[in-house]
Amino acid sequence: MLSDNIKRLMTVKNITSKKLAEMVGVSPTHISYILNNKREPSMELLNKIATALGVSIDEVFQTKSLNEPSSSSKNTSHDEKKKQISTVAAHLEEKNLTPQKLKLLNDYIDILFNDEF
């Protein structure tokens, strides 16, 4: 879960929710809502959180521990990939995806899987 990953990274980096809020320019209450699954952060805020935690945005979404090999050095099973895709789709089903939001999401996916980076 996204909030669990952020909490784990905060613990590893020894960053409090108050400090994280200061670093990304939002209120401590906003961070609390994100950490307690009461609010979904925007991609812009997730990018700021990743930067503040010193990780890539991919690492914010990863469900593995920081000590495991990176996904590039380890193949994920087909069933696990299907499960992950289903999870992402389930999160998007309840969202109000306007054409602009859908374009931003598609652009992010294209950038995320562009092998040049």
Buried (B, 14 or more C-beta within 10 A) or exposed (E): EBBEBBBBBBEEEEBEBEBBBBBBEBEBEBBBBBBEEEBBBEEEBBBBBBEBBEBBBEBBBBEEEEEEEEEEEEEEEEEEEEEEEEEEEEEEEEEEEEEEBEEBBEEBEEEEEEEEE
